[in-house]
Amino acid sequence: MPSTPSSSPRRGVWPAVVAVVVVSVLLAVTLVVAAAAGAVVVLSVVAAEPPGERSIALVLLAAVIPTEAVYLAVSVAYAHIRELPVPVRVPTRRDAALVLAGSVVTVVAATAIFAVGNAAGVSPVSSAFDPATEADPSALLLLAPLSILVVAPAEEAFFRGVLQGRLRRAFGPAASVGVASVLFAGVHVFNFVSFDRPVGVIVPLGAIFVVSLVLGGVYETTDNLAVPVAVHGAYNATLAVVSYLSVVGVV
């Protein structure tokens, strides 16, 4: 990906319209192709050997790799074709400090949002992945490194590097962080679909939105995609490990 500093925003109605259309098309196409790639893996594995109850989580984890590969492929292709700067470099000491701070802030903020939701009587909807991991908690331990090595780099390249980067050209940094965060939280709604408790979806999506704001903020602050990648990976890995300890009864 290009690694030069981003250009100044091109203000006006037409650049804004173009940016919205481009981002919308990129997001829609990527989601469809990524979902198809994941589905192919799941169906192929199931057709070869119907999974037992304890291996469903592992099948779902296997689908993560091609899904995230699509996010990364689209990101690299778009950044190259459109010459969109997506700076990635070895973190400085300041970057490392922001990684630590961002990791703590995201975990604390998400925990606080869930606590407020419970206090308000809004029971959060569990992830669609939860029943599978309860049957096979070891999948959560695999999810931790997978999040660091695959999920975080691919999703940050797409949502921060490409979508936020493209929106920045038309709207500036603050608005681009906000819109990219809405999109990031929005695509996660499929993980928390609930027809009996639709209000409960607000809590996890609210947490994801706030986490995304932090990721977008550290990207704009450092101009280094490696920083939100590290924060994202640390956040996901922390949740996976804590969930594992909870499922097995340690905490």
SVG drawing of the C-alpha trace seen along z (x, -y; Angstrom):
<svg xmlns="http://www.w3.org/2000/svg" viewBox="-40 -23 50 60">
<polyline fill="none" stroke="black" stroke-width="0.4" points="0.0,0.0 1.1,-3.6 2.8,-5.0 2.9,-8.8 0.9,-11.2 -2.8,-11.7 -3.8,-14.7 -5.9,-17.5 -9.7,-17.1 -11.5,-18.1 -14.5,-20.0 -17.8,-20.5 -21.0,-18.7 -19.7,-16.6 -16.6,-15.2 -18.9,-14.3 -21.4,-12.5 -18.6,-10.6 -17.0,-9.6 -20.3,-8.3 -21.1,-6.3 -17.6,-4.9 -17.6,-3.8 -21.1,-2.4 -20.2,-0.3 -16.9,0.9 -18.6,1.9 -21.5,3.7 -19.4,5.6 -16.8,6.6 -19.5,7.8 -21.1,10.0 -17.9,11.5 -16.5,12.0 -19.8,13.7 -19.7,15.9 -16.0,16.9 -16.8,17.8 -19.9,19.7 -17.9,21.8 -15.5,22.9 -18.3,23.8 -20.3,25.7 -17.2,27.5 -16.2,28.7 -19.7,29.7 -20.1,31.6 -16.8,33.4 -17.5,34.3 -20.6,33.2 -19.3,31.5 -20.1,32.7 -21.4,30.3 -17.9,29.6 -16.4,28.8 -19.0,26.2 -16.9,23.4 -13.8,24.6 -15.7,24.7 -16.8,21.1 -13.3,20.1 -12.0,21.6 -14.4,19.4 -12.9,16.3 -9.7,16.7 -11.2,16.4 -13.6,13.8 -10.8,11.5 -8.7,12.3 -11.4,10.6 -11.2,7.5 -7.5,7.4 -7.4,8.1 -10.0,5.3 -8.0,2.9 -4.7,3.5 -6.3,3.4 -8.2,0.2 -5.3,-1.6 -3.0,-0.7 -5.4,-1.5 -6.7,-4.8 -3.3,-5.7 -4.9,-6.1 -2.2,-6.5 -2.4,-3.9 0.8,-4.5 2.1,-1.4 5.5,-1.4 7.2,-0.2 5.6,-1.9 7.6,-4.6 7.7,-4.8 4.8,-7.3 2.9,-4.9 3.5,-2.1 2.3,-4.2 -0.9,-4.9 -1.3,-1.2 -1.2,-0.5 -3.5,-3.4 -5.9,-2.5 -6.1,1.1 -6.9,0.2 -9.5,-2.4 -11.3,-0.1 -11.6,2.7 -12.7,0.3 -15.1,-1.6 -16.8,1.6 -17.0,3.0 -18.6,-0.3 -21.1,-0.2 -22.2,3.3 -22.4,2.4 -24.6,-0.7 -26.8,1.5 -27.3,4.0 -28.0,1.3 -30.6,-0.2 -32.2,3.1 -31.2,3.6 -29.9,7.1 -27.3,7.3 -27.8,9.9 -25.2,12.5 -23.1,13.1 -24.3,15.7 -20.9,17.3 -21.4,17.8 -23.4,21.1 -20.7,22.7 -17.9,21.5 -19.8,22.7 -19.8,26.2 -16.1,25.9 -14.3,23.2 -10.9,24.1 -12.0,22.2 -11.8,19.0 -8.1,19.6 -7.6,20.0 -9.6,16.9 -7.1,14.8 -4.1,15.3 -6.4,15.3 -7.7,11.9 -4.2,10.5 -2.7,12.0 -5.7,12.1 -8.8,10.2 -7.3,7.0 -4.9,6.4 -7.6,7.1 -10.4,5.1 -8.2,2.2 -6.9,2.1 -10.4,2.0 -12.3,-0.2 -9.6,-2.6 -7.1,-2.5 -9.6,-2.4 -13.0,-3.6 -11.9,-6.1 -9.1,-7.2 -11.5,-7.7 -14.0,-9.6 -11.2,-11.8 -10.6,-13.2 -14.1,-14.7 -15.1,-15.2 -11.9,-15.6 -10.6,-13.5 -13.3,-13.9 -16.3,-13.1 -14.4,-10.2 -13.8,-8.6 -17.4,-8.9 -18.8,-7.6 -16.3,-4.7 -17.2,-3.8 -20.9,-3.7 -20.2,-1.4 -17.9,0.8 -20.5,1.2 -23.2,1.7 -21.6,4.6 -21.4,6.4 -25.2,6.3 -25.4,9.6 -23.5,11.1 -26.3,10.0 -29.5,10.5 -32.4,11.0 -36.1,10.8 -37.2,11.4 -34.9,8.7 -34.1,6.2 -33.3,3.5 -30.5,5.7 -28.6,5.3 -27.9,1.6 -25.5,2.6 -22.9,4.6 -23.2,2.4 -22.7,-0.6 -19.6,0.9 -18.3,1.7 -19.0,-1.8 -17.0,-3.4 -14.1,-0.9 -14.1,-1.9 -14.0,-5.6 -10.8,-4.9 -9.3,-2.9 -10.1,-5.7 -8.8,-8.3 -5.4,-6.6 -5.1,-6.1 -5.6,-9.8 -3.3,-10.7 -0.4,-8.6 -0.9,-8.3 0.2,-4.7 -2.2,-1.8 0.0,0.5 -1.4,-1.3 -5.1,-0.6 -4.2,2.9 -2.4,3.5 -5.2,2.0 -7.8,4.0 -5.9,7.2 -5.3,6.6 -8.9,5.8 -10.3,8.9 -7.7,11.1 -8.5,9.8 -12.2,10.5 -11.5,14.0 -9.3,14.9 -11.8,13.4 -14.6,15.2 -12.7,18.5 -12.0,18.1 -15.7,17.3 -16.9,20.3 -14.6,22.7 -15.6,21.2 -12.4,19.5 -13.9,16.1"/>
</svg>
